[in-house]
Amino acid sequence: MNRSADDSLNAHLQPITFGHFHLHPAQRLLLKGGTPIELGSRALDVLITLVDHAGEVISNRDLIRMVWQDVIVDESCLRVHISALRKALSCGENELSYIANIPGRGYSFVAPLSPATGSDSTQPSHECSIGMLPPPLMRMVGRDETVPAIAELIKLHRFVSICGPGGMGKTTVALAVAHHLESHFDGLILFQDLSSITDSALLPGILASALGVQCHSPNPLKTLVNFLREKRLLLVLDSCDHVIVAATYLAEKVFEVTEQVHILATSREPLRAEGEHVHRLCPLACPAELCGLTANDALTFSPVQLLVERVHNKDNAFILSDNDAPMVAHICRMLDGVPLAIELAAGQVEVYGIQGVAELLNNRVSLFWDGRRTALPRHQTLMAMFDWSCDLLSETEAMVLRRLSVLSGVFSLEMVTAIVKSQIDESLVIDAIGRLVTKSLVLVERSGRSMRYKLPHTMRAYALEKLRASGEVDFTIERHTIYLLSMLERLNVPSETLPEYERIQLYIEHLGDICSALEWAFSNHRNLLLGIRLAAAAAPLFLGLSMLDECRRWSERALAARVEVAKGTPPPIVQHWPCSVPPMKMSGTPDILRVSHRKGVESIANPDDIQRLQSQPFVLPSSEGKRSPLDIQWQNSNISTRITEPKIIAMMQWTLEGGSNPSGSPGFSFRTCKVNLDLKPPLMNEDEFSFSYDYRIRALASLARVLWLRGYPDQAARIGRQALGDAYDSRHPATICLSLIYVATVFLWMGDWNNAAQTIDKLMSTAEENAFGHDHAAGKGLKGILLISQDRVDAGIQLLHECLNVLSIENHQVLTTMFVRCLAKGIAAKGRYDKAIEIASGALEMVENVGEAFDTPEILRVTADLYAYRPIPDLALAEQYMNRSLACSKRLSALAWELRTAISLTRLHLLQGRHTEAGQRLQSVYNRFSEGFDSADLRAAKRLLNSLNKQGASKITPVGHPVTRPH
């Protein structure tokens, strides 16, 4: 300031009290109830001058001269600052006036003052702040055990800090603890919010003022400590983060000098003061990602309770349903169990709904959702909260935090240093991680003998925004992708200590990062070469985890990218690309990929390369492109003649059986199917490493289905049991689940309900133990089919809906058509034929888009039955569908489907009154069977034929078989 010595502005530097205000001229501080008042520098000068001349009238000219020496200022400027003072002091027209305007003369400070009584007085002028705690929340969720635990710590140790990330509820818990201890301290509790203090030097004076202590010495901390020396009270220092050094020094000094003052501090990191005991406030425990979570089960968890209560406060009609419970649990997990984040999300349910909020959590907009208007500014949005937490980070800490945002899961120090360091010493990166953990911005957990780290989901969203703003996104993701590639390449090195399925588990935690890196590499052609290499390296991992859709998706992207970059790449490298990436068919472009696939095969001379190329070409029979018999024959003849390894033969046989034309193609015969029975385990050396299924076992499981389709039910059951036994012996979860799915369908087709139920239950438990979401959903669908077959229609429909919802969300199309047609049958059983026809038509559209699938004849037959038995039947249209079904069955050599359609056609003829024709086709088909007469379809066929042939019904037998029922 520009003021002369004789201006008397600094003549009186002692603290002054007026009304609810405390003015400290020496410290240039104005407090109200212990809280600093924001006031401009010139306005504060005007106030100090008026107080120094209290009771006197100072003209405008003199007041300007005292405050603005040697500066020409218009009187309007003075009026602006007087107005600011009146606003800060709440001097409205109808309120108590501290500053009077004397017309024609000037201004005067007219309020009574409490002058100083000594040079080092520590006598309190009032104690109105002690015991006046802010009211607690009406209900605090999930901290019922925490509050008394911290209260006991304070009684025992006197000095406790509550630490944790922003939004965890530290202030709420501290306030609850203070109220819990109110009687213990006879109401002598000071709760001081330090968040508004911008200058740490003011902290002792602010606390002294809040305690009613007149500080007239230049050392307010000494005055404060002298006052507290013989006191017994609880001092709560809330939100120490921005003045943590001063708060630490003050708390440590008070703890050292006093014997009955207890201290409770809150901060995202420990104060690291002598005598401090730390209580880390953990996130609220969220429900695990379990199938079948009900509303009652979900509501036993605190985060769900909190979210539901906050939603109910805005919408009294809201009740958590069983359908919404898994999604609400998902929201709570995504928000890391952080109470503030959950409250902010709950406030948006009224606008976006539960599903909408869940989807928006991955969007930056969630950072700006508003909270309560009365909340502290830093608690009104997640963005404000994180800004508050990160403002004081060093440049290195901020950089490390930004770059960590590309990691979606847990990470090690090795990964962090590989991704983050760039012209920065590795030790500085490691030190920054330690500091971020201490500040509760990065989470840490023990994993065996090592430590693992994780960025909370909400903090990751914030850090990613900062990374984008810094322009470092592509650079950081590229480093991350290179690290993942090197990690996956190490994964393919054989191990002598761990079996394959255990090694796979070690890499599950990196799946999210791998998929994100692949998306980045292929998006906008950012780095196609790196993407191709990563897709090739990740394919075995996807296969080993049964993530067939992911494997197909990225393999297709890599094959398409190969065309983009081939022009500038040396021929030998281009030639090798098809060997590295499993070429899975891409819906909508079958011809293009078939050509690429064939060219890849033609360019390979090494059988190992053929194995890699052929390992998964036709995994998804219900979602692949059309394959002509000629193309399959070419593939079978050109590749099989060059392969002698039994493992590769079994693998190829499985892929051919799993194709869209599993048994009716040239070159595919029952004889070639049986070659799999001669493949004796083990098919690979113990130290050979492969992530995909066991080729022999999956070939056997697939063969069981083919045998049933071809009309050999007894052999299908025997081979299916053999496949299951071998799968259990392999101890490979993915192989076990695949075998259970395939064999369960055989038991269902045969009408063997007991074995079907046991197989499905084993599938669901195995899938849940290994977190195979797709396989668990398939198990639900198979159980739904079983229940509908046993006339438990409602429960079956519910399970099929749940199954299809999961498969639809994940875009997983395995067996989808089978589940859809069975759902149509269940809906029809409830009398809703129009809805059932709509569902069946959807299944037909699916197979028409991708070509005939193994169950196309059955879809056509079910559709025909729906038209035939609806309230207003269309028998002519039904017969058209049945004829199409019969023709398709013949093309696929699927005698089992042909039998079912013949049964339905016989019943249709009876409905039409065509008794002479009825049963002719059925008898012809029945006579072609040589086994399986105890299976459900053959028993039904025989009953129908016997009812048609009243005379000599017992003589209806298959050609070449005795009259008695075969065993």
ChimeraX attribute file (.defattr): number of C-alpha atoms within 10 A of each C-alpha:
attribute: neighborCount
match mode: 1-to-1
recipient: residues
	/A:1	9
	/A:2	11
	/A:3	15
	/A:4	15
	/A:5	9
	/A:6	9
	/A:7	14
	/A:8	13
	/A:9	21
	/A:10	16
	/A:11	12
	/A:12	15
	/A:13	16
	/A:14	22
	/A:15	21
	/A:16	22
	/A:17	22
	/A:18	15
	/A:19	13
	/A:20	10
	/A:21	18
	/A:22	25
	/A:23	23
	/A:24	22
	/A:25	23
	/A:26	14
	/A:27	14
	/A:28	13
	/A:29	18
	/A:30	24
	/A:31	19
	/A:32	19
	/A:33	16
	/A:34	21
	/A:35	20
	/A:36	19
	/A:37	16
	/A:38	13
	/A:39	15
	/A:40	11
	/A:41	11
	/A:42	15
	/A:43	19
	/A:44	22
	/A:45	20
	/A:46	21
	/A:47	19
	/A:48	24
	/A:49	23
	/A:50	21
	/A:51	25
	/A:52	19
	/A:53	17
	/A:54	18
	/A:55	16
	/A:56	14
	/A:57	18
	/A:58	20
	/A:59	16
	/A:60	17
	/A:61	14
	/A:62	12
	/A:63	19
	/A:64	20
	/A:65	18
	/A:66	20
	/A:67	23
	/A:68	19
	/A:69	15
	/A:70	12
	/A:71	10
	/A:72	9
	/A:73	13
	/A:74	11
	/A:75	12
	/A:76	9
	/A:77	11
	/A:78	20
	/A:79	12
	/A:80	12
	/A:81	20
	/A:82	20
	/A:83	15
	/A:84	17
	/A:85	20
	/A:86	17
	/A:87	11
	/A:88	15
	/A:89	19
	/A:90	14
	/A:91	17
	/A:92	11
	/A:93	8
	/A:94	7
	/A:95	9
	/A:96	12
	/A:97	16
	/A:98	19
	/A:99	21
	/A:100	16
	/A:101	15
	/A:102	12
	/A:103	7
	/A:104	8
	/A:105	12
	/A:106	16
	/A:107	20
	/A:108	20
	/A:109	23
	/A:110	17
	/A:111	16
	/A:112	13
	/A:113	14
	/A:114	12
	/A:115	12
	/A:116	15
	/A:117	11
	/A:118	13
	/A:119	11
	/A:120	15
	/A:121	15
	/A:122	20
	/A:123	13
	/A:124	15
	/A:125	13
	/A:126	13
	/A:127	15
	/A:128	11
	/A:129	18
	/A:130	19
	/A:131	19
	/A:132	13
	/A:133	17
	/A:134	12
	/A:135	9
	/A:136	16
	/A:137	11
	/A:138	6
	/A:139	7
	/A:140	15
	/A:141	17
	/A:142	16
	/A:143	17
	/A:144	11
	/A:145	8
	/A:146	15
	/A:147	19
	/A:148	15
	/A:149	13
	/A:150	20
	/A:151	20
	/A:152	13
	/A:153	16
	/A:154	20
	/A:155	14
	/A:156	11
	/A:157	13
	/A:158	20
	/A:159	24
	/A:160	25
	/A:161	30
	/A:162	25
	/A:163	25
	/A:164	24
	/A:165	27
	/A:166	24
	/A:167	24
	/A:168	21
	/A:169	22
	/A:170	23
	/A:171	20
	/A:172	17
	/A:173	22
	/A:174	24
	/A:175	22
	/A:176	23
	/A:177	22
	/A:178	27
	/A:179	20
	/A:180	13
	/A:181	21
	/A:182	17
	/A:183	11
	/A:184	14
	/A:185	16
	/A:186	12
	/A:187	17
	/A:188	21
	/A:189	27
	/A:190	22
	/A:191	24
	/A:192	22
	/A:193	16
	/A:194	24
	/A:195	17
	/A:196	13
	/A:197	18
	/A:198	12
	/A:199	10
	/A:200	14
	/A:201	15
	/A:202	18
	/A:203	19
	/A:204	21
	/A:205	24
	/A:206	27
	/A:207	22
	/A:208	22
	/A:209	30
	/A:210	24
	/A:211	23
	/A:212	21
	/A:213	22
	/A:214	30
	/A:215	28
	/A:216	21
	/A:217	17
	/A:218	13
	/A:219	12
	/A:220	23
	/A:221	22
	/A:222	16
	/A:223	21
	/A:224	23
	/A:225	21
	/A:226	15
	/A:227	18
	/A:228	20
	/A:229	16
	/A:230	13
	/A:231	14
	/A:232	16
	/A:233	21
	/A:234	27
	/A:235	22
	/A:236	24
	/A:237	23
	/A:238	23
	/A:239	22
	/A:240	24
	/A:241	20
	/A:242	20
	/A:243	19
	/A:244	18
	/A:245	15
	/A:246	18
	/A:247	24
	/A:248	19
	/A:249	16
	/A:250	19
	/A:251	23
	/A:252	19
	/A:253	16
	/A:254	23
	/A:255	22
	/A:256	14
	/A:257	14
	/A:258	17
	/A:259	14
	/A:260	17
	/A:261	21
	/A:262	23
	/A:263	24
	/A:264	26
	/A:265	27
	/A:266	27
	/A:267	25
	/A:268	25
	/A:269	23
	/A:270	25
	/A:271	26
	/A:272	15
	/A:273	18
	/A:274	14
	/A:275	14
	/A:276	21
	/A:277	19
	/A:278	19
	/A:279	17
	/A:280	17
	/A:281	19
	/A:282	16
	/A:283	18
	/A:284	21
	/A:285	16
	/A:286	22
	/A:287	23
	/A:288	12
	/A:289	13
	/A:290	12
	/A:291	12
	/A:292	12
	/A:293	18
	/A:294	16
	/A:295	19
	/A:296	12
	/A:297	13
	/A:298	22
	/A:299	18
	/A:300	12
	/A:301	18
	/A:302	21
	/A:303	30
	/A:304	29
	/A:305	16
	/A:306	23
	/A:307	26
	/A:308	21
	/A:309	18
	/A:310	18
	/A:311	23
	/A:312	18
	/A:313	13
	/A:314	14
	/A:315	13
	/A:316	9
	/A:317	9
	/A:318	13
	/A:319	13
	/A:320	19
	/A:321	12
	/A:322	15
	/A:323	13
	/A:324	17
	/A:325	22
	/A:326	21
	/A:327	17
	/A:328	25
	/A:329	26
	/A:330	18
	/A:331	26
	/A:332	27
	/A:333	22
	/A:334	19
	/A:335	23
	/A:336	23
	/A:337	24
	/A:338	24
	/A:339	24
	/A:340	21
	/A:341	27
	/A:342	23
	/A:343	22
	/A:344	23
	/A:345	27
	/A:346	27
	/A:347	21
	/A:348	19
	/A:349	21
	/A:350	14
	/A:351	10
	/A:352	14
	/A:353	11
	/A:354	19
	/A:355	13
	/A:356	12
	/A:357	22
	/A:358	21
	/A:359	12
	/A:360	14
	/A:361	18
	/A:362	14
	/A:363	11
	/A:364	15
	/A:365	11
	/A:366	22
	/A:367	24
	/A:368	13
	/A:369	18
	/A:370	17
	/A:371	21
	/A:372	13
	/A:373	9
	/A:374	8
	/A:375	10
	/A:376	13
	/A:377	13
	/A:378	17
	/A:379	22
	/A:380	19
	/A:381	23
	/A:382	25
	/A:383	23
	/A:384	16
	/A:385	21
	/A:386	21
	/A:387	13
	/A:388	17
	/A:389	21
	/A:390	17
	/A:391	10
	/A:392	12
	/A:393	15
	/A:394	12
	/A:395	10
	/A:396	15
	/A:397	19
	/A:398	19
	/A:399	20
	/A:400	24
	/A:401	27
	/A:402	26
	/A:403	25
	/A:404	26
	/A:405	25
	/A:406	22
	/A:407	23
	/A:408	19
	/A:409	18
	/A:410	18
	/A:411	18
	/A:412	13
	/A:413	15
	/A:414	11
	/A:415	16
	/A:416	21
	/A:417	19
	/A:418	15
	/A:419	23
	/A:420	21
	/A:421	19
	/A:422	12
	/A:423	6
	/A:424	11
	/A:425	10
	/A:426	16
	/A:427	11
	/A:428	15
	/A:429	22
	/A:430	17
	/A:431	13
	/A:432	21
	/A:433	23
	/A:434	15
	/A:435	17
	/A:436	20
	/A:437	20
	/A:438	18
	/A:439	22
	/A:440	23
	/A:441	24
	/A:442	20
	/A:443	16
	/A:444	18
	/A:445	11
	/A:446	9
	/A:447	9
	/A:448	7
	/A:449	6
	/A:450	9
	/A:451	13
	/A:452	16
	/A:453	19
	/A:454	20
	/A:455	25
	/A:456	23
	/A:457	18
	/A:458	22
	/A:459	24
	/A:460	22
	/A:461	24
	/A:462	20
	/A:463	24
	/A:464	22
	/A:465	17
	/A:466	19
	/A:467	23
	/A:468	13
	/A:469	11
	/A:470	11
	/A:471	10
	/A:472	15
	/A:473	18
	/A:474	15
	/A:475	12
	/A:476	20
	/A:477	22
	/A:478	18
	/A:479	17
	/A:480	23
	/A:481	22
	/A:482	17
	/A:483	17
	/A:484	20
	/A:485	22
	/A:486	12
	/A:487	16
	/A:488	19
	/A:489	15
	/A:490	11
	/A:491	19
	/A:492	17
	/A:493	12
	/A:494	15
	/A:495	14
	/A:496	9
	/A:497	9
	/A:498	11
	/A:499	15
	/A:500	20
	/A:501	18
	/A:502	12
	/A:503	17
	/A:504	17
	/A:505	13
	/A:506	10
	/A:507	14
	/A:508	14
	/A:509	13
	/A:510	16
	/A:511	15
	/A:512	12
	/A:513	19
	/A:514	23
	/A:515	16
	/A:516	15
	/A:517	26
	/A:518	23
	/A:519	15
	/A:520	19
	/A:521	23
	/A:522	20
	/A:523	12
	/A:524	9
	/A:525	13
	/A:526	14
	/A:527	16
	/A:528	22
	/A:529	19
	/A:530	18
	/A:531	26
	/A:532	25
	/A:533	18
	/A:534	26
	/A:535	31
	/A:536	23
	/A:537	22
	/A:538	27
	/A:539	24
	/A:540	26
	/A:541	24
	/A:542	22
	/A:543	22
	/A:544	22
	/A:545	22
	/A:546	23
	/A:547	19
	/A:548	20
	/A:549	19
	/A:550	19
	/A:551	24
	/A:552	26
	/A:553	15
	/A:554	27
	/A:555	25
	/A:556	21
	/A:557	20
	/A:558	29
	/A:559	22
	/A:560	17
	/A:561	18
	/A:562	18
	/A:563	11
	/A:564	13
	/A:565	13
	/A:566	15
	/A:567	10
	/A:568	8
	/A:569	11
	/A:570	9
	/A:571	10
	/A:572	8
	/A:573	10
	/A:574	17
	/A:575	14
	/A:576	14
	/A:577	19
	/A:578	27
	/A:579	23
	/A:580	19
	/A:581	30
	/A:582	29
	/A:583	29
	/A:584	29
	/A:585	26
	/A:586	20
	/A:587	14
	/A:588	14
	/A:589	12
	/A:590	17
	/A:591	14
	/A:592	12
	/A:593	20
	/A:594	19
	/A:595	11
	/A:596	17
	/A:597	22
	/A:598	15
	/A:599	13
	/A:600	20
	/A:601	19
	/A:602	12
	/A:603	14
	/A:604	16
	/A:605	10
	/A:606	11
	/A:607	15
	/A:608	14
	/A:609	18
	/A:610	22
	/A:611	19
	/A:612	18
	/A:613	22
	/A:614	22
	/A:615	24
	/A:616	26
	/A:617	20
	/A:618	24
	/A:619	22
	/A:620	23
	/A:621	25
	/A:622	27
	/A:623	26
	/A:624	26
	/A:625	26
	/A:626	23
	/A:627	18
	/A:628	14
	/A:629	15
	/A:630	12
	/A:631	14
	/A:632	18
	/A:633	14
	/A:634	15
	/A:635	16
	/A:636	17
	/A:637	12
	/A:638	14
	/A:639	16
	/A:640	14
	/A:641	8
	/A:642	12
	/A:643	17
	/A:644	10
	/A:645	12
	/A:646	18
	/A:647	21
	/A:648	22
	/A:649	21
	/A:650	25
	/A:651	23
	/A:652	25
	/A:653	26
	/A:654	27
	/A:655	23
	/A:656	24
	/A:657	24
	/A:658	26
	/A:659	23
	/A:660	29
	/A:661	25
	/A:662	25
	/A:663	25
	/A:664	20
	/A:665	20
	/A:666	15
	/A:667	16
	/A:668	19
	/A:669	13
	/A:670	14
	/A:671	8
	/A:672	10
	/A:673	22
	/A:674	14
	/A:675	14
	/A:676	22
	/A:677	15
	/A:678	10
	/A:679	18
	/A:680	10
	/A:681	12
	/A:682	11
	/A:683	16
	/A:684	13
	/A:685	7
	/A:686	12
	/A:687	14
	/A:688	12
	/A:689	17
	/A:690	17
	/A:691	20
	/A:692	21
	/A:693	25
	/A:694	24
	/A:695	25
	/A:696	28
	/A:697	30
	/A:698	26
	/A:699	28
	/A:700	31
	/A:701	29
	/A:702	28
	/A:703	30
	/A:704	30
	/A:705	28
	/A:706	25
	/A:707	25
	/A:708	24
	/A:709	25
	/A:710	23
	/A:711	22
	/A:712	20
	/A:713	28
	/A:714	20
	/A:715	17
	/A:716	27
	/A:717	22
	/A:718	11
	/A:719	21
	/A:720	27
	/A:721	18
	/A:722	17
	/A:723	27
	/A:724	24
	/A:725	14
	/A:726	20
	/A:727	26
	/A:728	14
	/A:729	10
	/A:730	16
	/A:731	13
	/A:732	19
	/A:733	23
	/A:734	25
	/A:735	25
	/A:736	26
	/A:737	29
	/A:738	21
	/A:739	29
	/A:740	29
	/A:741	22
	/A:742	22
	/A:743	30
	/A:744	30
	/A:745	22
	/A:746	26
	/A:747	25
	/A:748	20
	/A:749	20
	/A:750	22
	/A:751	18
	/A:752	17
	/A:753	17
	/A:754	11
	/A:755	15
	/A:756	23
	/A:757	18
	/A:758	12
	/A:759	24
	/A:760	26
	/A:761	19
	/A:762	17
	/A:763	26
	/A:764	23
	/A:765	14
	/A:766	19
	/A:767	22
	/A:768	16
	/A:769	10
	/A:770	15
	/A:771	14
	/A:772	18
	/A:773	19
	/A:774	21
	/A:775	26
	/A:776	26
	/A:777	25
	/A:778	28
	/A:779	27
	/A:780	25
	/A:781	29
	/A:782	30
	/A:783	26
	/A:784	28
	/A:785	27
	/A:786	27
	/A:787	20
	/A:788	21
	/A:789	17
	/A:790	12
	/A:791	12
	/A:792	14
	/A:793	21
	/A:794	15
	/A:795	15
	/A:796	25
	/A:797	23
	/A:798	15
	/A:799	22
	/A:800	25
	/A:801	18
	/A:802	19
	/A:803	24
	/A:804	23
	/A:805	13
	/A:806	16
	/A:807	20
	/A:808	12
	/A:809	8
	/A:810	13
	/A:811	13
	/A:812	19
	/A:813	19
	/A:814	19
	/A:815	22
	/A:816	21
	/A:817	26
	/A:818	20
	/A:819	22
	/A:820	23
	/A:821	27
	/A:822	28
	/A:823	27
	/A:824	27
	/A:825	27
	/A:826	28
	/A:827	22
	/A:828	20
	/A:829	15
	/A:830	11
	/A:831	14
	/A:832	16
	/A:833	21
	/A:834	16
	/A:835	13
	/A:836	27
	/A:837	23
	/A:838	13
	/A:839	20
	/A:840	25
	/A:841	17
	/A:842	16
	/A:843	22
	/A:844	19
	/A:845	13
	/A:846	19
	/A:847	23
	/A:848	13
	/A:849	15
	/A:850	20
	/A:851	20
	/A:852	25
	/A:853	26
	/A:854	29
	/A:855	24
	/A:856	25
	/A:857	29
	/A:858	24
	/A:859	26
	/A:860	25
	/A:861	29
	/A:862	25
	/A:863	27
	/A:864	29
	/A:865	25
	/A:866	23
	/A:867	22
	/A:868	21
	/A:869	17
	/A:870	17
	/A:871	12
	/A:872	9
	/A:873	13
	/A:874	15
	/A:875	20
	/A:876	14
	/A:877	13
	/A:878	23
	/A:879	20
	/A:880	13
	/A:881	22
	/A:882	27
	/A:883	18
	/A:884	16
	/A:885	27
	/A:886	24
	/A:887	14
	/A:888	23
	/A:889	25
	/A:890	14
	/A:891	15
	/A:892	25
	/A:893	21
	/A:894	25
	/A:895	22
	/A:896	27
	/A:897	28
	/A:898	29
	/A:899	25
	/A:900	22
	/A:901	29
	/A:902	27
	/A:903	26
	/A:904	23
	/A:905	26
	/A:906	24
	/A:907	19
	/A:908	22
	/A:909	17
	/A:910	16
	/A:911	14
	/A:912	12
	/A:913	11
	/A:914	13
	/A:915	14
	/A:916	10
	/A:917	12
	/A:918	22
	/A:919	25
	/A:920	14
	/A:921	16
	/A:922	22
	/A:923	21
	/A:924	14
	/A:925	20
	/A:926	24
	/A:927	14
	/A:928	14
	/A:929	21
	/A:930	16
	/A:931	18
	/A:932	21
	/A:933	21
	/A:934	17
	/A:935	16
	/A:936	14
	/A:937	19
	/A:938	21
	/A:939	13
	/A:940	15
	/A:941	22
	/A:942	20
	/A:943	13
	/A:944	17
	/A:945	22
	/A:946	17
	/A:947	10
	/A:948	16
	/A:949	14
	/A:950	9
	/A:951	9
	/A:952	8
	/A:953	14
	/A:954	13
	/A:955	12
	/A:956	15
	/A:957	17
	/A:958	18
	/A:959	12
	/A:960	9
	/A:961	13
	/A:962	10
	/A:963	11
	/A:964	9
	/A:965	10
	/A:966	11
	/A:967	8
